[in-house]
Amino acid sequence: MFGVFLFLTYYLQLNLGFSPTRTHVAFLPMVGALMVTAQLGTTVLMPRIGPKAVIPLGFAIATAGMAWLTGIGLGSHYVSAVLPQLIVIGVGLGLVISCSTGAGCRSRTPGPHRSCTCRTGSHGPRGRRQQGHGGPLRCHGGGVRKASAALGSALFLVVVSGSAAVLVPWWLTGGWQAGDWWLPLRLLGLVPLAAGTAVILDAFTRFALEGLGTPAPVAPPARLVVSGPYRYVRNPIYLAVVAVLCGQGLLLARPVLFGYAAGAWVLTWAFVRWYEEPGLVRRFSAQYERYRRAVPAWWPRRTPWRGA
């Protein structure tokens, strides 16, 4: 598998002329497909058909995607000959990694009570609980070390958030090429840029130190995080990323970044509305309902919520 990715990297750079940064961005759809499928595999497929069916299915899908890659040629294009295969591979790997980790978690049974709980979460307030997720292995009475949680949060911050808020804007602007808007207006972009960066760093730190996990679906926090920026709004990381993108668009005088920010917000709104919040309601019921009634999803409160 890693050999496939190695030679695919060579193909993208030597045959298609991609730069190293553009090559990195080209692999992101596979990562996105993996993250989405990891959630669906553990919350939908695992409880219904079990790991013995889900894991072989994931291997079959990933293998089909890799076999599909053998059809690329010297004149192939990324969108038609590489992107679909990467998404298929990501779907298969998402099923394999998350479900095999979840099955392993349930099989780790210290002590006389042979039970183990994997708890999950995401960018939202957060700390979701579900059986059999590829998150931190957290048996009764156990925990995730803060050092591991901090390392995982740092990696997710650099790889995922860094790609969305730094690499993609860099690519869209042709390497930070700025426009010629009025300079004082452009400098106003530093305000949302700095504020958004501060909120992101603060929220990631709380995931590691208080939630004992990361914002990544495959290594979620074990505890509900409702402190810091979460006292004002339920989705501070999503809002902060949009603020960073708008700040860059204003600072660089590049309207394309405002369009990118709008598209990113629409996708996150749909994800939160139709997937994330229903899952939180199912898992935390009255506890999350109380939090949701007190704290808005997108428009911050004027005063911090003190009901945590």
N, C-alpha and C positions, 0 to 999 in steps of 0.2 A: 504494500500500500504506500509506504513512504517512498519507495522507488518510483512509483507512478507520479507522486507529487513532485519529486525531484526533477524527473525528466519533463514533466509538464511545465515546470518553472523554466527549464532550458528552452522549451518550445515557445513559451510566451515571449521570452526576452530575445531569443536569437532569430526565430522565424517571424513572429508578429511584431517585433520591434518594441515591446513594452519596456518601460523603465523599471527598476527594482520596486519603486513605490507603486506604480500602476499594477505591477504583478501582484503585490500584496493586496491591493484593493480588489483585484480580479478573483481572489480566493474567498473574499468575504461572503458572497452569496451562499457558499457551501457552509460556512460557519453559521449564518443565519438560519438555513434550513435545518442544520443539526440542532440548534437551540430550540426551535419551534417543535421539531419532532420529538425531542427529549421530553418536553412537557406532555405532549399528546400521548406518547408511548406509555408513560408512567401513570397518567391520570385517566386515560381512556382504555387503552389496549391491555395493559397489564392486569387490571382488575377483572377484565372480561374473559380473556383467553389465556392469560398466564405467560410467564417468561419462556417456557419451552416452545411456544409458537411464535412469540414476538421476536426473540433473538435470532432464530434461523431466518425469519422473514427479513430482518434487517440486514443480515449477511447477504442474502440473495439480492436485495435491492442494491446494496453497495457494490456487489460483484457485477451486477448488470450495468451499473453506471461506469465502472472501470472498463468493462468490455466495450461499452459504447465509445469510450475515448479512443479505442484503437482505430476508429474510422476517420480520425483527423488527418489532414494532408497538408502539403506545403501551402496550398491556396485557401485553406479554411479560414473562417472568421470566428472571433471569440464568441459573439452573441449566438451564432447558430450552431457552432461545432464544439464549444467548450463549456459555455455557461449552463446549458441544460444538463449536461453530464455531471457537472460539479454539484448542482442542486440535488440530483438523484443520489449521488454518493453521500451528500450531507444527510439526506433523509434516512438512508440505510444506517449510517454510522450513529445517528441520533437514537435510533431504536436499539442498536446494539449496546452502546456505551451506557445509556441511562438505565435500561432494563437489566443489563447484567450487573451493574452496580447495585441496583435496587434489590435484585435477587440475592446478591452476596450479603447485603445488609441484613436481610431477613434471616439469612442462615447463620449469621454471627450471633451466637446465643450464649453470652456469659451467664454463669450462675444457673440456678435451678429453673428460673422462669425463662423459657425459650421464646423470648419475644424481643423485638428490636424495632425502634421507630426511626424512620428517616423523616426529617422535617425539611420543608422547602419554603421558598419565597421568591421574591423578584424585586424589581425596582420600587414597587409601591410600598406601603407601610408594612413593616412587612415581615414575614416569617411564616410561611405557609406550612401546614403539616399534611403529609400524606404518606402512605405506606409505599415502600419500594421505589424511592426516587434516588437518582444518582447524586445525591447531595452529601453533606458531611455525615459520616456514620455516627449516629448518636443513639447509643443504647441507654436504657433506663439508668440514670445516675451518672452517665458519662458526659462528655462534652468535647468540643472542638477547641484546640489550643488557640490562643489569641495570635500567636506567631504565624500559624498556618492560615488562619483567617485573614490576617493582615497581608500575607504574601499573595493569597488568592485574590483579594480585593485589588491589590496593586497590579497584578497581572491583568485582571479584567478591565481595570481603568486604562491601562496602557493599550491593550489589544483592541477592545471593543469600543469603549468611549473615545479613545484616542483616534481610532479609525474613523468613527462617525463625525467627530468634531474637529479633527485636524487633517487626516489624510484625504478624505473626500473633498473638503473645501479646497485643499491645496490643489487637488486634481482639477476641480471645477474652475478654478481661477488661473489655471496654467502656471502654477508655481508662485502663488501670491502676487500676481500682477494686479496692480491697483488702477482704479479709474481716476478721473480728474474732477471729482466733486469739490465743493467748497470745503477747505481744510477744517475750519471750526466744526462744521457739520460732521465730517468724518471722525473727528476726535471724540465726538459724543459716543461713538461705538465702543470706546474703552469702558464705559460705565457698565452696560450689560455683559460685556466680555469678562471683566474682572469679577462682577457679582456672580455670574453664572459659574465661573471657575471656582470661586470660593464655596458656593453651595455644593457643587459636585464633590470637591475634596472633603468637605465636612460630612456629607452623607455617606461617602465611601468609608470614612474613618469610623462612623457609627455602626455601619454594617459589621466591621471587623471587631471592634472593641465591645460593643453592646449586643449586637445580634449574633456574634460568634460565627460569622459566615461572610458571604460575598453577595453582590447583586446578581451574580450569574445564576441562571436556573439550575445548572448542574452542581452548584455548591452554595446553596442558599443559606440564609441565617437561620439559626435555631430558635431565636427569640424575636418577638414582635418589636419592631423599631418604630417608636412614635415620639421620639425626642428630637431636639434640634429643629431643623427645617420642617420636619414632619408635624410639628405642633401648629404650623401655619397652613400647610397645604399637603394633600395626600400624595402628590406626585412631584416632589421637588427636583429629582434628577432629570426627569423628562423636560420639565420647564426650564431647568438650568441649561440643558443642552441646546434647546431652542434659543435661549437668550444668548448663548455663546455664538451660535450661528448667525443670529441677527446682528450681534456686535461686530463680527467679522465682515458681514455684508456692508455695514455702514462704514467701518474703518477702511475697507478696501474699495468702497464705492462700486460694489459688484452686485447688481440686482439678482444674479443667478443664485446667490446664497440665500436671499429672502425666499425664493421659490423652493429651494432645497429645505429650508427651515419649515415652510408651510407644509410641504409633503411629509416631512418627518413627524410633525405634530399630528397630522391627520392619521398617519399609521399608528402612532402611539395611542391616540385617543380611541381608535377602533379596538386596539389590543386591550386597553384597560377596560373599555366599556363592555366588550362582548366576551372577553376571556378572563382577564385578571380579577376584576371585581366579583363576578359570579363565583369564582373559585374561593376568594376570600370569604364571601358570605357563607358558602357551604362549610368551610373549615372552621371559621371562628364565630359564626352565627351572631349571637347577641353582642359579643365583645367588639367585633368589627362594625356591626350596625351602629353601636354607640359612637364609635370613632367617626364613622362616615357621616352621621348626623351632625356632628360637631365641627368637623374640619372639611372645607371644600376640596374638590378634586383639582381644580385648575386656578381658581382665583383666591389668592392667599388671604387669610384672616388678618385683621388689623392687630389683634392681640393673640398671644400664644395660647393654645389649648392646654389646660392644666388638669385634664381628667385622666392622664396616663397613670 
